[in-house]
Amino acid sequence: MDVAAWLRDLGLGQYVGRFRENEIEADVLPELTEADLEKLGLPLGPRKRILKAIASLGEAPKTSGTESLALSPKDAAERRQLTVMFCDLVGSTALSARLDPEDMRHVIRGYQDACSGVVARYDGFLAKFMGDGILAYDVGAHTHQIATQWRTDLPHTLLATNGWSSMGYGMPAAYAAKLVHPDASVVAVVGDGCFQMTAGELSLARRQNLHVPVIVLNDGWLGLMKVKQERKTYSLSGVYLGAPPESPPHYFGVPCRAAKNAEQFDAALDWAFALKGPSVIETFIDAAAYSATVFD
């Protein structure tokens, strides 16, 4: 049994990270006690729902001697009404302006626990929470596009260096965020120049088993420096890194996967989030677009 999928079916997907960090697999579930779940930091409501669900795992359906144990697909089919509901916290923007970021995170977490509790009580399925992930990104031409196009719903969920001034920021920031918020989904986006500077951080991610996908924008250029030289009509100097080589199977033991189109990128993201540790996705892109879209 997939414990992560089981938790999501219960509407408790926010606790998948805690179960993974403590290496709680399906065979361990029947041994869990309320004290164990309390040590994991779970509130009372989720603890009770998990224990109830664990108890039901061992229950077999009862049949009488006259009932057939093998139901045909027709007999087993069931027509059920499907209701899809989207929930949002009213006034969250105003709250985020009034509250300290950490206090705001506690408010959001309490709201999520309340929603998941109601959904679970009516045997519903909570697909996902939106807006509570963390993105850390490095300095480069891509910085301009992320800053103008990426939506944030909570404070401290989009991490960039002050003044967009320091290359080599993205990966350490992402790993620090994961250590501080182990239950949050964290992703790093870095250029190939910044990746050369901080690739060694992957060895830390492997030792700590930090579940953080690192997306490398590989185009063979120091893109922002290229744009700056073009704007001043200088000849290009020192900004070409060379033709990107094919992606290796791993960096420092951290698995790597290449993506050369949108479909491969979608598949690589699914692969990275399904892992239980760090990963690298090398996306091969064309630097020419930056010249028309970035103004610095």
Residue, then its C-alpha position, 0 to 999 in steps of 0.5 A: m500500500d502506498v502510504a502517501a496516497w492513503l494519507r491523501d485519500l484521507g484528506l491529510g496529504q499535508y502530513v506525507g512529508r512527516f511520515r516519509e521522514n520517519e520512514i513509516e511504511a504500510d507495515v508499520l501503520p498497525e503499530l502506530t499509537e496516538a502517542d506516536l502520532e502526537k510525537l510527529g506533531l499531528p493535531l488531535g483531529p488528524r490523529k483520530r482520523i488516522l487511527k480510525a482509518i488504520a483500524s478499518l484496514g484490518e476489517a474484512p467485508k462480512t458475507s453470509g453463506t448464501e452470498s456470492l463472494a465474487l461479484s460481477p462488474k455489473d453487480a459491483a458497479e455503483r452510481r455516485q454523485l460527484t461534487v467538486m468544491f474549491c475552498d478559499l480563505v476569505g480576506s487572506t490578502a488583508l490578513s497577510a498584510r496584518l500578521d507576521p508571516e509565521d503567524m499567517r502560516h499558522v492561520i493557513r495551516g489551521y484553515q487547511d486542517a479544518c477543511s481536510g477534517v470536514v472533507a474526511r468526515y463526509d468520505g471525500f477526497l482532498a486533491k491538493f492544497m494550493g499556494d503553500g509550496i515554496l519556490a527559491y530561484d537564483v539570479g539570471a535572466h530567468t529571475h526577471q520572468i519568475a518575478t513578474q509571472w509567478r503567483t504567491d499566496l503566502p509570505h515567504t513562499l518565493l525566495a530571491t536574493n535581496g536586490w537580485s544581486s547574488m548568484g549561487y543563492g537558489m539551491p542553498a535557499a531551497y535546502a534551508a527552506k526545506l529544513v525549516h518547513p519539512d512538510a512544504s513542497v520546495v523547488a529550486v530554479v537555477g540557471d546553468g551558470c549558478f548551477q556550476m557554482t553550487a552543484g556541490e550542494l547536492s551532496l548535502a541534499r543527498r546526505q540529508n535526503l532533502h526532497v527538493p527538485v532542482i530545475v536547471l535552465n540549461d542554455g549554455w549562456l550566462g543569460l543576463m550578462k549576455v542581455k546586458q552586453e547586447r543592450k550596450t551593443y558590446s561584442l559578447s565576451g565571457v558569457y558563452l559556457g559552451a554547448p550543453p552536454e547530455s545530462p548525466p544519470h546523477y550528480f553526487g548520487v542525486p538522480c538527474r533527468a533531462a527535459k527537452n520539451a513541455e511534455q518531458f518537463d511535465a513527466a520529469l516533475d511528476w518523477a521528481f515529486a514521486l521520489k523520496g529525496p533530492s533530484v535534478i531536472e535539466t531543462f534545455i532551453d533557448a537563450a534567444a528568448y531572453s533578448a526580447t523579454v528581459f530589460d535590465 
